[in-house]
Amino acid sequence: MEKGLKLISFTGAQSSGKSTLLEKCKKELPGKWLFVDEVTRLVKRKYGVSINEQGDDTTQLLILNGHIENTCLLNTIDDSYDGIILDRCIVDGLVYTEWLYDHGKVSKWVYEYALEVYQLLVSKLDIIFYTDPNIPLEDDGERSINIDFRNSIIDKFNRVNGHLCKYNILKGDVCDRFNKILKCVA
């Protein structure tokens, strides 16, 4: 971060437009950015673990460590970049781990690890874009389409986001959301 590079992330419940916005940023955002796709889906595909409400200790540890790796990427790029834009960040890692802990799917120590990693990484984020979840839940074959799970996750995000100062809500359609992104990263 001493180099003046920015670390920016989208965060929010499943099916709230994060990946769509990352793809739009890849195509249209001026400057030179390193884009990092969602860690959760990568972990699922790479290690064959269950995600969403079927997650467990192993899943969450892999995801949390993925967030650490993504944050550390900032140390590996040079000044020719403006920074890094992440599809998800440690805020997501904490929210989903907390839900799994509340439902007896992860151990207390994994939840406590998530809290520690959150405290370590959240201050490194320059901008956090929370994607407003008031869009239809779509089945992409990987995300959960359980509306009760999604609503519970949204409640947890609302609680955590109230404590974040680098937090920007993205509302409206893709163009409205992208225009706000442009204003914030310019």
C-alpha positions as CSV (number, residue, x, y, z in Angstrom):
1,M,0.0,0.0,0.0
2,E,3.0,2.3,0.4
3,K,3.1,2.4,-3.4
4,G,-0.2,4.2,-3.6
5,L,-2.0,1.2,-5.0
6,K,-5.7,0.8,-4.1
7,L,-7.3,-2.4,-2.8
8,I,-11.0,-2.4,-3.7
9,S,-13.6,-5.1,-3.2
10,F,-17.2,-6.0,-3.9
11,T,-19.1,-7.6,-1.0
12,G,-22.6,-8.8,-0.5
13,A,-25.0,-11.7,-0.5
14,Q,-25.2,-14.3,-3.2
15,S,-26.8,-13.1,-6.5
16,S,-26.5,-9.4,-5.7
17,G,-24.4,-8.5,-8.8
18,K,-20.8,-8.7,-7.7
19,S,-19.5,-10.9,-10.5
20,T,-21.5,-8.9,-13.1
21,L,-19.9,-5.7,-11.9
22,L,-16.4,-7.2,-11.8
23,E,-16.9,-8.3,-15.4
24,K,-18.1,-4.8,-16.4
25,C,-15.1,-3.3,-14.6
26,K,-12.7,-5.7,-16.5
27,K,-14.1,-4.4,-19.8
28,E,-14.7,-0.7,-19.1
29,L,-12.8,0.6,-16.1
30,P,-10.0,3.1,-17.1
31,G,-6.6,2.5,-15.7
32,K,-4.6,-0.6,-15.1
33,W,-6.2,-2.9,-12.5
34,L,-5.6,-6.5,-11.5
35,F,-9.0,-8.2,-11.2
36,V,-9.5,-11.2,-8.9
37,D,-12.4,-13.5,-9.3
38,E,-14.4,-14.9,-6.4
39,V,-12.4,-17.0,-4.0
40,T,-15.4,-19.1,-2.9
41,R,-16.1,-20.6,-6.3
42,L,-12.4,-21.1,-6.9
43,V,-12.1,-23.1,-3.7
44,K,-15.2,-25.2,-4.6
45,R,-13.8,-26.0,-8.1
46,K,-10.2,-26.6,-7.0
47,Y,-10.8,-28.7,-3.9
48,G,-14.3,-30.1,-4.5
49,V,-15.6,-28.8,-1.2
50,S,-19.2,-27.8,-0.4
51,I,-20.0,-24.1,-0.2
52,N,-22.9,-21.9,0.9
53,E,-25.0,-23.4,3.7
54,Q,-23.2,-26.8,3.3
55,G,-19.8,-25.3,4.1
56,D,-17.7,-26.7,6.9
57,D,-14.4,-26.1,8.7
58,T,-12.3,-27.1,5.7
59,T,-14.3,-24.9,3.3
60,Q,-14.1,-21.8,5.5
61,L,-10.4,-22.2,6.2
62,L,-9.6,-22.5,2.5
63,I,-11.8,-19.4,1.8
64,L,-10.4,-17.3,4.6
65,N,-6.8,-18.2,3.6
66,G,-7.8,-17.3,0.0
67,H,-8.8,-13.8,1.3
68,I,-5.4,-13.5,2.9
69,E,-3.7,-14.4,-0.4
70,N,-5.8,-12.0,-2.4
71,T,-5.0,-9.1,0.0
72,C,-1.2,-10.0,-0.2
73,L,-1.3,-9.7,-4.0
74,L,-1.0,-6.0,-3.4
75,N,2.6,-6.7,-2.4
76,T,3.4,-8.4,-5.7
77,I,2.3,-5.8,-8.3
78,D,4.2,-2.8,-9.4
79,D,3.4,0.9,-9.6
80,S,2.2,0.6,-13.2
81,Y,-1.1,-0.7,-11.7
82,D,-3.7,1.4,-10.1
83,G,-4.5,-1.5,-7.7
84,I,-6.6,-4.6,-7.3
85,I,-10.3,-5.1,-7.5
86,L,-11.6,-8.2,-5.7
87,D,-14.9,-10.0,-6.4
88,R,-15.3,-10.7,-2.7
89,C,-13.3,-9.9,0.4
90,I,-12.8,-10.8,4.1
91,V,-16.2,-9.2,4.9
92,D,-17.8,-12.0,3.0
93,G,-15.5,-14.5,4.7
94,L,-16.6,-13.3,8.1
95,V,-20.3,-13.1,7.3
96,Y,-20.6,-16.6,5.9
97,T,-18.4,-18.1,8.6
98,E,-20.5,-16.5,11.2
99,W,-23.7,-17.9,9.6
100,L,-22.1,-21.4,9.5
101,Y,-21.0,-21.1,13.1
102,D,-24.5,-20.0,14.2
103,H,-25.9,-23.1,12.5
104,G,-23.3,-25.6,14.0
105,K,-21.5,-26.2,10.7
106,V,-18.1,-24.7,11.7
107,S,-16.1,-25.0,15.0
108,K,-15.7,-22.1,17.4
109,W,-12.0,-21.8,16.7
110,V,-12.7,-21.4,12.9
111,Y,-15.2,-18.6,13.7
112,E,-12.6,-17.0,16.0
113,Y,-10.0,-17.4,13.2
114,A,-12.4,-15.6,10.8
115,L,-12.7,-12.8,13.3
116,E,-8.9,-12.5,13.6
117,V,-8.4,-12.6,9.8
118,Y,-11.2,-10.0,9.4
119,Q,-9.5,-7.7,11.9
120,L,-6.2,-8.1,10.1
121,L,-7.4,-7.5,6.6
122,V,-10.4,-5.1,6.7
123,S,-8.2,-2.1,7.3
124,K,-6.2,-2.9,4.2
125,L,-9.2,-2.3,1.9
126,D,-9.4,1.2,0.5
127,I,-13.0,0.9,-0.8
128,I,-15.7,-1.7,-0.1
129,F,-18.6,-1.8,-2.5
130,Y,-21.7,-3.5,-1.0
131,T,-24.0,-4.7,-3.7
132,D,-27.6,-4.0,-2.7
133,P,-29.4,-7.4,-2.7
134,N,-32.7,-6.0,-4.1
135,I,-32.4,-7.9,-7.3
136,P,-33.8,-11.3,-8.2
137,L,-32.1,-14.4,-6.8
138,E,-30.8,-16.4,-9.9
139,D,-29.6,-20.0,-10.0
140,D,-26.2,-20.3,-11.6
141,G,-25.7,-23.9,-10.5
142,E,-23.2,-22.9,-7.8
143,R,-24.8,-20.3,-5.5
144,S,-27.5,-21.1,-3.0
145,I,-31.0,-20.3,-4.1
146,N,-32.4,-20.8,-0.6
147,I,-34.2,-17.5,0.1
148,D,-34.1,-18.0,3.9
149,F,-30.4,-18.5,3.8
150,R,-30.0,-15.4,1.6
151,N,-32.1,-13.3,3.9
152,S,-30.1,-14.4,6.9
153,I,-26.9,-13.6,5.1
154,I,-28.2,-10.1,4.2
155,D,-29.1,-9.5,7.8
156,K,-25.5,-10.4,8.8
157,F,-24.1,-8.1,6.1
158,N,-26.2,-5.2,7.4
159,R,-24.9,-5.7,10.9
160,V,-21.2,-5.9,9.8
161,N,-21.5,-3.1,7.2
162,G,-22.7,-0.6,9.8
163,H,-19.2,-0.7,11.3
164,L,-17.3,-0.1,8.1
165,C,-16.2,3.4,7.1
166,K,-14.9,2.6,3.6
167,Y,-18.3,1.2,2.6
168,N,-20.3,2.3,-0.4
169,I,-23.7,0.9,-1.3
170,L,-24.3,0.1,-5.0
171,K,-28.0,0.3,-5.9
172,G,-29.9,0.4,-9.1
173,D,-29.1,-1.3,-12.4
174,V,-25.7,-2.3,-13.6
175,C,-25.1,1.1,-15.3
176,D,-26.1,3.0,-12.1
177,R,-23.8,0.8,-10.0
178,F,-20.9,1.1,-12.5
179,N,-21.2,4.9,-12.6
180,K,-20.9,5.0,-8.8
181,I,-17.8,2.8,-9.0
182,L,-16.3,5.2,-11.6
183,K,-16.8,8.2,-9.3
184,C,-15.2,6.4,-6.3
185,V,-12.1,5.1,-8.1
186,A,-11.4,8.2,-10.2
